């Protein structure tokens, strides 16, 4: 990373020099100051990355730094104190650098780094998730194994040896949970969720480890088998504590409250939009999109036998019935029970070809594999994009799709396929694949700053994926099919509802009934989909708005660039440029594109 940053600074200083305009002494001094500041920041960036990797070996593995693959994060009180001290020290060093003298890209990275360090300090001192959220421990234990075994970044025996060392250490994670967690602060929903998930770590062992033990030599096999036996005992002990101590005594409030929510939102989004602005904009978008959906309903239901009333100025009930009737037309076209994954493959090929044919942006030259979602990860999302870590080069991207569980009855299957109908499968492949997460991840991975890659903005990534759904529809995907447009708007309603729901739950004390009305009535979600989101809203905070806020900032940025460039605006050039910045928070990409001050 240091070489990249120093090279960028050198090129920047050389760019201003030519034979016709000799560098003045003051300009030379200014360039020297920038070069010195950039060099300082390069050293600090490297130090921050090394510090984070040492303190969080599990994250290091996921990022692609494999120096610490046999180690685990220290979640004890002493480990938390060490992390806090490191964050404060790094922030103090950052404050000594005159950011105004940095090159523009480094000004962006400095702002991202400051936000991350301030967030880490606030999380440690104020939010204190490690004292009340058992998901912290459960998630780390599972990731410790999955990060090693899911990708072939090293020979299997080497990864198995690292896994052995981690399996030996995982009981320490459970012990830290029992010591650190205060049941009076743990929300009941968090305790119950982790109680159900606890044994899942053994399924990871069964999936990735046990079938491959024979790859090791005899002594290593014996060590691994002993580690697995001890892990089973530790998991059983943890389950006993969860069921008999934590769950019965969990009395915490899952709502974080306005003050903490606002601060967490600020750190999480790194956006210029406040909670009030997000809520106001989301509610306006909800009304606008429902009006657009009603307009489509008027078209697709025209002259249909039994169609509901569709006056020019409908009541809420008339609007609701018309949109629901139109959606039924889309729900009728759905994949067979055992063809969801096959349909996802076909739709990804189709969306990729559409991008190529219409020359909407540069396509990746690296493959993406559509896979069955691993069993231990099913039940949360229907699909996800799993990109390799930024330091793991030339590894595959996975577009994982969950099959319908074999034990589901016909009613459950029908509900699922109404939500994930054939047109929705196309949207999933756009969002997760091309031109969504997979394509964006490939472009972003080319940016030289390792710091930016490690602190890649979820706001940028999720916002881009939502942006591409609308962009593809506007460009005429699926032959301008009005029902595809209707389903795209319904999918977008989910994004809008996420932002409203998160505030409603954590700040406005919404009940389950209020939340379900928003999702099932206002956003037309199936009951099962909405029920799962209600649980997620209780378990998380300040993450659900990411999709909506990111999308708004992407829409706003494109509009601003179009207005500036006028007749010279080219969609492919715009897409390639916005993707070239390495996925910083969108507001920084906008400032870079429009040559505005970095703020």
C-alpha positions in Angstrom: 0.0 0.0 0.0 2.7 2.4 0.9 4.2 2.1 -2.6 0.9 2.8 -4.2 0.3 5.9 -2.1 3.8 7.3 -2.6 3.6 6.6 -6.3 0.3 8.5 -6.5 1.8 11.4 -4.6 4.9 11.5 -6.9 2.7 11.3 -10.0 0.6 14.1 -8.7 3.6 16.3 -8.2 5.0 15.5 -11.6 1.6 16.2 -13.3 1.9 19.9 -12.7 5.3 20.2 -14.4 5.9 20.9 -18.1 8.4 22.9 -20.1 6.0 25.8 -20.8 5.0 26.4 -17.2 8.0 26.0 -14.9 7.3 25.3 -11.3 7.6 28.4 -9.1 9.4 28.2 -5.7 6.0 28.5 -3.9 4.5 25.7 -6.0 7.5 23.5 -5.4 7.2 24.1 -1.6 3.5 23.3 -1.7 4.2 20.1 -3.7 6.9 19.1 -1.2 4.4 19.7 1.7 1.8 17.5 0.0 4.4 14.8 -0.7 5.5 14.8 3.0 1.9 14.7 4.2 1.1 11.8 1.8 4.2 9.9 3.0 3.1 10.4 6.7 -0.4 9.2 5.9 1.0 6.2 4.0 2.9 5.2 7.1 -0.1 5.7 9.4 -2.3 3.7 7.0 0.1 0.8 7.1 0.3 1.0 10.9 -3.5 1.0 11.2 -3.9 -2.0 9.0 -1.1 -4.0 10.8 -2.7 -3.1 14.1 -6.2 -4.2 13.0 -4.9 -7.5 11.6 -3.0 -8.3 14.8 -6.0 -7.4 17.0 -8.5 -9.3 14.8 -7.0 -12.4 13.2 -10.5 -13.6 12.1 -11.0 -10.3 10.1 -7.5 -10.6 8.8 -8.2 -14.0 7.3 -11.4 -12.7 5.6 -9.5 -9.7 4.2 -6.8 -11.9 2.9 -3.9 -11.3 5.3 -3.0 -14.9 6.4 -0.2 -14.1 8.9 -2.6 -14.8 11.8 -4.7 -17.7 10.5 -4.0 -19.8 13.6 -5.0 -17.1 16.0 -8.3 -15.7 17.4 -9.4 -12.3 18.5 -9.1 -11.6 22.3 -12.6 -10.8 23.5 -11.7 -10.6 27.1 -11.9 -7.3 29.0 -8.1 -7.0 28.7 -8.4 -7.5 24.9 -11.1 -4.9 24.7 -9.0 -2.4 26.6 -6.0 -3.1 24.3 -8.2 -2.4 21.2 -9.5 0.8 22.7 -5.9 2.0 23.5 -4.8 1.2 20.0 -7.7 3.1 18.4 -7.0 6.2 20.5 -3.3 6.1 19.7 -4.0 5.8 15.9 -6.5 8.7 16.1 -4.0 10.9 17.9 -1.5 10.2 15.2 -4.0 11.0 12.5 -4.9 14.3 14.1 -1.2 15.4 13.8 -1.3 15.2 10.0 -2.4 18.3 8.2 -5.1 16.7 6.1 -5.4 19.8 3.9 -2.0 19.1 2.5 -2.9 15.5 1.4 -3.7 14.5 -2.2 -7.4 14.3 -2.8 -7.6 10.5 -2.7 -5.7 10.5 0.6 -8.0 13.2 2.0 -10.8 10.7 1.3 -8.9 7.9 3.0 -8.1 10.1 6.0 -11.8 10.9 6.4 -12.7 7.2 6.2 -10.0 6.3 8.7 -11.1 9.0 11.1 -14.7 7.8 11.0 -13.6 4.2 11.6 -11.4 5.0 14.6 -14.0 7.3 16.2 -16.6 4.6 15.6 -14.4 1.9 17.2 -13.8 4.1 20.3 -17.5 4.9 20.6 -18.5 1.3 20.2 -16.0 0.2 22.9 -16.8 3.0 25.4 -20.5 3.8 24.8 -22.4 1.2 22.9 -20.4 -1.7 24.5 -21.9 -4.5 22.4 -19.5 -6.9 23.9 -21.3 -6.5 27.2 -24.8 -7.2 26.0 -24.9 -8.8 22.5 -24.1 -12.5 22.5 -24.0 -12.4 18.6 -20.6 -10.8 18.9 -19.2 -14.1 20.3 -21.3 -16.5 18.2 -20.5 -14.7 15.0 -16.7 -14.7 15.7 -16.6 -18.4 16.5 -18.3 -19.3 13.2 -16.3 -16.9 11.1 -13.1 -18.2 12.6 -13.7 -21.6 10.8 -15.6 -20.5 7.7 -13.1 -17.8 6.7 -10.3 -20.5 6.6 -12.2 -23.2 4.8 -14.6 -21.6 2.3 -11.9 -20.4 -0.1 -8.8 -22.1 -1.5 -6.3 -19.4 -0.7 -3.8 -22.1 0.4 -3.4 -25.9 0.2 -6.1 -27.7 2.2 -3.7 -29.3 4.7 -2.3 -25.9 5.6 -5.7 -24.5 6.2 -6.7 -27.5 8.2 -3.8 -27.0 10.5 -4.8 -23.4 11.0 -8.3 -24.5 11.7 -7.1 -27.0 14.2 -5.3 -24.2 16.2 -8.5 -22.0 16.1 -10.8 -24.9 17.1 -8.5 -25.3 20.1 -9.0 -21.7 21.0 -12.8 -21.3 20.4 -13.7 -22.4 23.9 -12.0 -19.2 25.0 -14.6 -17.2 23.0 -17.4 -19.0 24.9 -15.6 -18.3 28.2 -15.3 -14.6 27.4 -19.0 -14.5 26.6 -19.9 -16.0 30.0 -17.7 -13.5 31.7 -18.5 -10.3 29.8 -22.2 -10.6 29.1 -24.5 -9.0 31.7 -27.8 -10.9 31.5 -29.6 -7.8 32.8 -28.4 -5.9 29.6 -28.9 -8.7 27.1 -32.2 -8.5 25.1 -34.3 -11.6 25.2 -34.4 -11.8 21.4 -30.6 -11.8 21.2 -30.3 -14.5 23.8 -32.9 -16.7 22.2 -31.4 -16.3 18.7 -27.9 -17.2 19.8 -29.3 -20.2 21.8 -30.7 -21.5 18.5 -27.6 -20.8 16.6 -25.0 -22.1 19.1 -24.7 -25.6 17.8 -24.3 -24.4 14.2 -20.6 -24.2 14.6 -20.5 -28.0 14.8 -22.2 -28.1 11.4 -19.3 -26.0 10.1 -16.9 -28.7 11.4 -19.1 -31.4 9.8 -19.2 -29.6 6.5 -15.6 -28.3 6.1 -13.4 -30.1 8.5 -14.4 -33.7 9.2 -14.6 -34.9 5.6 -11.0 -33.7 5.0 -9.2 -35.0 8.1 -7.5 -37.7 5.9 -5.6 -34.9 4.2 -3.4 -34.6 7.3 -0.6 -36.7 8.6 -1.3 -39.0 11.5 -0.1 -36.7 14.3 -2.0 -33.8 12.9 -5.1 -35.9 12.5 -4.9 -36.9 16.2 -4.5 -33.3 17.3 -7.5 -32.2 15.1 -9.7 -35.0 16.4 -8.9 -34.0 20.0 -9.6 -30.4 19.2 -13.0 -31.3 17.7 -13.9 -33.5 20.8 -13.1 -30.6 23.1 -15.1 -28.2 20.9 -18.1 -30.4 21.2 -17.8 -30.4 25.0 -17.4 -26.6 24.9 -20.4 -26.1 22.7 -22.5 -28.3 25.0 -21.3 -26.3 28.0 -22.2 -23.1 26.3 -25.6 -24.4 25.3 -26.3 -25.3 28.9 -25.3 -21.8 30.0 -27.4 -20.1 27.3 -30.5 -22.1 28.1 -30.3 -22.2 31.9 -28.6 -18.8 32.7 -28.7 -16.3 29.8 -32.1 -16.8 28.2 -34.1 -17.0 31.5 -32.3 -13.9 32.9 -32.1 -11.8 29.8 -33.8 -8.5 30.7 -32.2 -6.0 28.3 -33.9 -3.5 25.9 -33.3 -4.3 22.3 -34.1 -0.7 21.3 -30.9 1.4 21.3 -32.8 4.7 21.7 -32.5 8.0 19.9 -29.1 9.3 21.2 -27.2 6.1 20.5 -29.1 5.4 17.3 -28.2 8.8 15.8 -24.5 8.4 16.7 -24.4 4.8 15.4 -26.2 5.8 12.2 -23.6 8.6 11.7 -20.7 6.2 12.0 -22.4 3.4 10.1 -23.5 5.4 7.0 -20.8 8.2 6.9 -23.5 10.1 5.0 -24.5 13.7 4.8 -28.2 12.7 5.5 -29.5 12.9 9.1 -32.0 10.5 10.7 -34.8 13.1 10.2 -33.8 13.7 6.5 -33.7 9.9 5.9 -37.1 9.4 7.4 -38.7 12.3 5.6 -37.2 11.2 2.2 -38.2 7.6 2.8 -41.8 8.4 3.5 -42.0 10.6 0.4 -40.5 7.9 -1.7 -42.9 5.4 -0.3 -45.9 7.5 -1.4 -44.3 8.2 -4.8 -43.5 4.6 -5.6 -47.0 3.4 -4.6 -48.4 6.0 -6.9 -46.2 4.7 -9.7 -47.2 1.1 -9.0 -50.9 2.1 -9.1 -50.2 3.6 -12.6 -48.8 0.3 -13.8 -51.7 -1.5 -12.3 -54.1 0.6 -14.3 -52.3 -0.5 -17.4 -51.9 -4.2 -16.8 -55.4 -4.7 -15.3 -57.2 -2.7 -18.0 -60.1 -4.7 -19.4 -59.3 -7.7 -17.2 -62.4 -9.5 -16.0 -63.0 -8.9 -12.3 -60.4 -6.1 -12.1 -60.9 -3.8 -9.1 -62.0 -0.2 -9.3 -59.1 2.1 -10.5 -60.3 5.7 -10.5 -57.9 8.5 -11.3 -57.8 9.6 -7.6 -58.0 6.4 -5.6 -58.6 6.0 -1.9 -56.0 4.1 0.0 -58.1 1.0 -0.1 -58.6 1.3 -3.9 -54.9 1.9 -4.5 -54.1 -1.1 -2.3 -56.5 -3.5 -4.0 -55.4 -2.5 -7.5 -51.6 -2.9 -6.8 -52.2 -6.3 -5.1 -54.3 -7.5 -8.1 -51.5 -6.4 -10.5 -48.9 -8.2 -8.3 -50.9 -11.4 -8.5 -50.2 -11.4 -12.3 -46.5 -11.3 -11.5 -46.8 -14.0 -8.7 -48.3 -16.4 -11.2 -45.1 -16.6 -13.1 -42.7 -18.4 -10.7 -40.0 -21.1 -10.9 -40.6 -24.7 -10.0 -39.9 -25.7 -6.5 -36.5 -27.3 -7.4 -35.6 -24.7 -10.1 -34.8 -21.6 -8.1 -31.0 -21.9 -8.5 -31.3 -22.9 -12.2 -33.4 -19.8 -12.8 -30.9 -17.7 -11.1 -28.1 -19.0 -13.4 -30.2 -18.2 -16.5 -31.2 -14.7 -15.3 -27.5 -13.9 -14.5 -26.5 -14.8 -18.0 -29.4 -12.7 -19.3 -28.5 -9.6 -17.2 -24.9 -9.9 -18.1 -25.7 -10.1 -21.8 -28.0 -7.1 -21.5 -25.2 -5.0 -20.0 -22.8 -6.1 -22.7 -25.3 -5.5 -25.6 -26.2 -2.0 -24.3 -22.6 -1.2 -23.4 -23.7 0.1 -19.9 -20.3 -0.5 -18.2 -17.1 -2.5 -18.4 -17.8 -6.1 -17.5 -15.5 -8.2 -15.3 -13.0 -10.6 -16.7 -13.1 -12.8 -13.6 -15.7 -15.6 -13.2 -18.5 -15.7 -10.8 -19.9 -19.1 -9.6 -23.5 -19.6 -8.7 -23.6 -22.0 -5.8 -26.0 -23.6 -3.4 -25.9 -21.5 -0.2 -24.1 -23.5 2.5 -26.6 -25.1 4.8 -25.4 -23.3 8.0 -26.0 -19.9 6.3 -29.5 -20.5 5.1 -32.6 -19.0 6.8 -31.4 -15.3 6.8 -31.2 -14.3 3.1 -32.4 -16.0 -0.1 -29.2 -14.9 -1.9 -25.9 -13.1 -1.3 -22.7 -12.2 -3.1 -19.5 -13.5 -1.4 -16.5 -11.7 -2.9 -12.9 -12.7 -1.9 -11.1 -10.5 0.5 -9.3 -7.5 -0.9 -5.8 -9.1 -0.4 -6.8 -12.5 -1.8 -6.2 -12.1 -5.5 -7.6 -14.3 -8.3 -10.1 -16.1 -6.1 -13.7 -16.7 -7.2 -16.7 -14.7 -6.3 -19.7 -16.7 -5.2 -23.3 -15.8 -5.9 -25.1 -18.1 -3.4 -28.7 -19.0 -3.7 -30.7 -20.8 -1.1 -32.8 -23.8 -2.3 -36.3 -24.3 -0.8 -36.0 -26.5 2.3 -37.1 -30.1 1.6 -39.4 -30.2 4.7 -41.5 -27.2 3.6 -45.1 -27.9 2.9 -47.0 -26.6 -0.2 -48.3 -23.6 1.6 -44.8 -22.5 2.7 -43.4 -23.1 -0.7 -46.2 -21.0 -2.4 -45.6 -18.1 0.0 -41.9 -18.2 -0.7 -42.3 -18.4 -4.5 -44.9 -15.6 -4.5 -42.3 -13.3 -3.0 -39.4 -14.7 -5.1 -41.3 -15.1 -8.4 -39.5 -15.3 -11.7 -39.2 -11.6 -12.2 -37.8 -11.2 -8.6 -35.2 -13.8 -9.4 -34.1 -11.5 -12.3 -33.8 -8.7 -9.7 -31.8 -10.9 -7.4 -29.3 -11.7 -10.2 -29.0 -8.0 -11.0 -28.5 -7.0 -7.3 -26.1 -9.8 -6.3 -24.5 -10.4 -9.7 -24.4 -8.2 -12.8 -24.4 -5.3 -12.7 -24.7 -5.3 -8.9 -22.4 -6.6 -6.2 -20.2 -8.9 -8.2 -19.5 -6.3 -10.9 -19.0 -3.5 -8.4 -16.6 -5.7 -6.3 -14.5 -6.4 -9.3 -14.2 -2.7 -10.3 -13.6 -1.6 -6.7 -10.9 -4.2 -6.2 -8.7 -2.4 -8.7 -8.3 0.7 -6.6 -4.8 0.7 -5.2 -5.5 1.8 -1.6 -5.5 -1.2 0.7 -7.0 0.9 3.5 -10.0 1.8 1.4 -10.4 -1.8 0.4 -10.4 -2.9 4.0 -12.9 -0.1 5.0 -15.0 -0.6 1.9 -18.3 1.2 2.3 -21.4 -0.9 2.7 -23.4 2.2 1.9 -21.7 2.4 -1.5 -22.0 -1.3 -2.2 -25.6 -1.8 -1.2 -26.6 1.6 -2.7 -25.0 0.6 -6.0 -26.9 -2.7 -6.1 -30.2 -1.0 -5.5 -29.3 1.7 -8.1 -28.6 -0.9 -10.7 -32.1 -2.4 -10.3 -33.7 0.9 -11.3 -31.1 1.6 -14.0 -31.6 -1.8 -15.7 -35.4 -1.3 -15.7 -35.0 2.2 -17.2 -32.8 0.9 -19.9 -35.5 -1.5 -21.0 -34.5 -4.9 -19.4 -36.9 -7.7 -20.2 -38.3 -5.8 -23.2 -39.8 -3.1 -21.0 -42.1 -5.6 -19.3 -44.5 -3.6 -17.1 -44.8 -6.4 -14.6 -41.0 -6.4 -14.3 -41.2 -2.7 -13.6 -43.9 -3.4 -11.0 -41.8 -6.1 -9.2 -38.8 -3.8 -9.4 -40.7 -1.1 -7.6 -42.0 -3.6 -5.0 -38.3 -4.7 -4.4 -37.4 -1.0 -4.0 -40.3 -0.6 -1.5 -38.5 -3.1 0.6 -35.4 -0.9 0.6 -37.5 2.1 1.6 -39.4 0.2 4.3 -36.1 -0.9 5.8 -35.1 2.7 6.5 -38.4 3.6 8.0 -38.6 0.4 10.0 -35.2 0.8 11.6 -36.1 4.3 13.0 -39.5 3.2 14.0 -38.3 0.3 16.0 -35.2 1.8 17.7 -36.3 5.4 18.2 -40.1 5.6 17.9 -40.8 2.4 19.9 -42.9 0.7 17.2 -44.8 -2.4 18.1 -44.7 -5.6 16.0 -48.1 -4.6 14.6 -46.9 -1.3 13.4 -43.9 -2.9 11.8 -45.9 -5.6 10.1 -48.4 -3.1 8.7 -45.6 -1.1 7.1 -44.1 -4.2 5.5 -47.2 -6.2 4.5 -49.6 -3.4 3.7 -47.5 -0.4 2.6 -44.7 -2.5 1.0 -46.7 -5.6 -0.1 -44.3 -8.1 1.5 -45.4 -11.6 2.2 -46.1 -12.4 5.9 -43.1 -14.7 6.2 -40.7 -12.2 4.7 -42.0 -9.4 7.0 -41.8 -11.7 10.1 -38.1 -12.4 9.4 -37.4 -8.7 8.9 -39.1 -7.8 12.2 -36.7 -10.2 14.0 -33.7 -8.7 12.1 -34.8 -5.2 13.1 -34.6 -6.2 16.7 -31.3 -7.9 16.4 -29.6 -5.0 14.5 -29.6 -1.3 14.3 -28.4 1.4 11.8 -27.7 -1.3 9.1 -31.1 -1.6 7.5 -31.0 2.1 6.2 -27.8 1.3 4.3 -29.6 0.2 1.2 -32.0 3.2 1.0 -29.5 5.9 1.9 -26.8 4.5 -0.4 -29.3 4.3 -3.3 -30.4 7.9 -2.7 -26.8 9.2 -2.8 -26.1 7.2 -6.0 -29.3 8.6 -7.7 -28.3 12.1 -6.5 -24.7 11.8 -7.7 -25.7 10.6 -11.2 -28.2 13.5 -11.5 -25.6 16.0 -10.5 -23.0 14.7 -13.0 -25.7 14.6 -15.8 -26.5 18.3 -15.0 -22.9 19.3 -15.1 -21.9 17.4 -18.3 -25.2 18.0 -20.2 -25.0 16.6 -23.7 -21.6 15.2 -23.1 -22.9 12.8 -20.4 -22.2 9.1 -21.3 -23.7 6.4 -19.1 -20.9 3.8 -19.5 -18.2 6.4 -18.8 -20.2 7.5 -15.7 -20.6 4.0 -14.4 -16.9 3.1 -14.9 -15.8 6.3 -13.2 -18.0 6.0 -10.1 -16.9 2.4 -9.8 -13.2 3.3 -10.1 -12.9 4.9 -6.7 -12.8 1.8 -4.6 -16.2 2.0 -3.0 -15.8 4.9 -0.5 -18.9 6.4 1.1 -20.9 7.8 -1.9 -20.5 11.4 -0.9 -16.7 11.2 -1.3 -17.1 9.6 -4.7 -19.4 12.4 -5.7 -16.9 15.0 -4.5 -14.1 13.3 -6.5 -16.2 13.1 -9.6 -17.4 16.7 -9.4 -14.0 18.0 -8.3 -15.5 19.4 -5.1 -13.6 19.9 -1.8 -13.3 16.7 0.2 -15.5 17.3 3.3 
